[in-house]
């Protein structure tokens, strides 16, 4: 059962966190509104949609984004105040061990970590879908696809190639479809263009020739135009990295498996997002213990010194995570390793600080 000490510290922890995150969200909303108000007026966005569609779905996203950072700042702020007021000295002098003092911090950090997991996988994906749809309608024009030399595996052993694709007319040029079985080509279609019909759900192939191979036998066919159903649509290669923000964990896993089958170059971006959804909540635990260890001692500089050191350390953590994820998306570093390296490094730092803090 929770003791009076646990309730006291948890109330300070969670209360300060709610106050701090509410304040920063209010500031972010004000700055975002001042930046986008011209777009709202120009595109005649309804007031109801601005408040209850855009900002109501905007707030959970930024709460989760700032969760580890403001957890750390919260811990540093209220713990340094307790140290400055000699509360921690009094607690330890009463016979409470330093390890026992960590317990309410652990409870509070677990609550915030579970909140982050819930937001990332349950609340934020559908909220992002509404937010991004609102932005595409009232804030910015949807991004246009400018793909060239599109290579993709649409099914095991079935490959397509498009030299260019026009998103407005849904037409691809210099189209090739190949089917390979047991390492041998047995079907190949070449066409000058392939146009997708959204209403009918089929492709119109123009100026095509088809080679069908069966051992030493070969069959050729030609034609000017043919309507056919092919196992892919333009959505399979018109990629928008923001779409991953609208998927829950299960949907993201299925999407990654499909993208890997197609040979997509953006798989690393999606894998980084998948692993980040678990690594980010864990960062809340790591930063909580680092913040507690740093600010539990009364120093001459007071709260200001603790806050300065804490904010500097938190930003180095964010910078470190950004650098490692860049190595994953642009280099050869494994996506899971890239998002967990900062947690591992700072976790070891936290264990060291917790070991020397009581001394």
C-alpha positions, 0 to 999 in steps of 0.5 A: 500500500502507498504510504503518506510519503509516497502520496506526498511525492507522487502528488508533487510529481504528477501535479507539477507535470500536469501544470508544466505540460498544460502551460507548454501546450497552451503556449504551443497552441497560441503560437500555432494559431498565430502561424496558421490563422491566415490559412484558416481565414483564407480557406474558411475553416469552420470554428467548430472544426478548428477547435474540436477537430484540429486542436482537440486532436493536436493536443494529445500528439504534443503531450506525448511528444513532450512527455519525456522532456517535461517529466525530466524537468518536472522531477528536477524542479520539484525535487530540487525545491524539496532539497532546497527546503531540506525536506529530503534531508529530513526524510533520510534522517528519519530512517528512510533509505535513498532506495526507498525514496525512489519508490514514489518516483518509480510509481509516477514514472510508470504511470506516465510511461503507460500513458505515453504507450496508450496515447501512442497506440490508441489515442494518437493514430485516429487523432492524427488521421483527423488532424492531418486531414484537416491540415490538408484541407485548410492549412496546406495543399496535399503533397504531390507524388514526384516518383521516378524509376519506381521498382516494386515487388507487388507479390512474391516473384511479381515485379513492376517498373514505372519510369514516371508516374503522374499522380493527377492523371493516375498514369504511369509511363514505360510500364513493365511487369515481370513474373519470376518462378524458381529464379526463371522469368516466365512472363513479361509485359511491356507497355508505353503507359498504364492508367488506373481507373479509380471508379472501375478499379482496373488498369488500362494498358496501352501499346503493350507486348507480352512474352510468356515463356514455358521452358523452350516455348515462347508466346508473344502477343501485342495490342494497342489497349487492354483493360486488366486487373493488376494486383496493385494500385497507385496507393502502393507506391505513393508513399507519405511518411506522415501516414505512419502516424495514423496507424496503431502498433498492429497496423504499423507492423502489417504495413512494414511487412507489406513495404518490405515485400515491395522493397520500399526504401522507406522501411527504415523510417517506419521501423524507427517509428515502430520502435520509438513507440516503446523506447520513448515511454521507457525514456520517461523512466530513465530521465526520471531517475537521472533527474532525481539523482541530479537534484536530490542534493542541496547545493549553493546554486539552488533550484536554478543550477539544478534546472540549468543542468537538467535542461542541458542534459535533456536536450543532449538526450534528444539530440543524441536520439536524433543523431542515432535515428538519422544513422538508421534512416540514412545509414546502416544502423539497425532501427531498433538499436538506433532508438534504444542506444540513447536509453541504454547510454543514459540508463547506465548514466542514471544507474551511476548517478543513483549509486553516488547520489546517497554519498 
